[in-house]
Amino acid sequence: MTAPVKRGARITLLNAERHLLNDIADRRLTRDNIAITYAMALGSDEHVDWTKVNQAILDRWSPAALTYIKDKAWKFAEGRS
């Protein structure tokens, strides 16, 4: 699920790391949901402890899920999805 955003517009996610960790811990959210938050965090100007975030994904899912989430997040971040 993505909200329509005018091309060239930018949405900033504040407290990106906290949002990611909370979303990862929420069992109602899927890998696709996490990929959207991950993509927004990629564009954040804030520091994100990616090792911590990626470990949380591994703890919940698997190495394959981490790859899936990262690939999908980069597609979102680059506007390819």
N, C-alpha and C positions, 0 to 999 in steps of 0.2 A: 504494500500500500504506500503510495507516494502522493503527496499533495502537489497539485500543479503549481509550478513556479515559473515566472517569466524568465526566459533565457537571459543569462547574465546576472540574475538576481543571486543574492547570497544569504543563506540562513546560517546563523551562528549558534552553535550549541554551547551553552555555558555549563561549566562543571562536567565536561564531557566524560572524564574518567569515572566520576561517580554515577552518571547516567548509564554508562556502559555496564559497570559492575552491578548496578541495581537491575538493569534489564536482563543481564545474563542469569542472575539469581531468580528471576521471576519465571517459574515453570510454565506459565501460560504463554510465554513468548517463544517463537520459533527461531530457527537459524536465520530465516529471511527477515524477521523483525530486527534481530541483532545486527544484520548486515546494514540495515538502514541507519541505525544509531552509530555503528562503526564508521560508516561513510561520512556522517556528519562530524564525527570526532576527528576524522582525517583532515577535515578542513578547518578545524579549530585552531585558534592562535594559542590556546592554552597548552601547557605541558600535559601529556598523557603518558602514564607508565605502561607502555605497550607490552612489556614482559608480564606485568601483573594482569592486564586485561586478557592477553592471549592464554595465560595459565588458567584463568577463570573459565575461559571457553573450553580448554582441554579438560579441566576438571568436570565440567558438565557434560561435554560431548566426547569428541575424539579428535585426533590429528586431521582426519579427513574433513570433519566439520569446520575446523579452524581454517583449512585451506578454502573450503566452500565459502565461508563467511568473508574472508579476506578478498577473494576473487570477486565476489558479488559486490562488496563494499567499494572496491576500486572502480568497478564498472559504474556504480551510482556516482561516485565522486568525480569521475571523468565524464559524466553525462552520457554514458553508453548504455544506460538501462532505463 
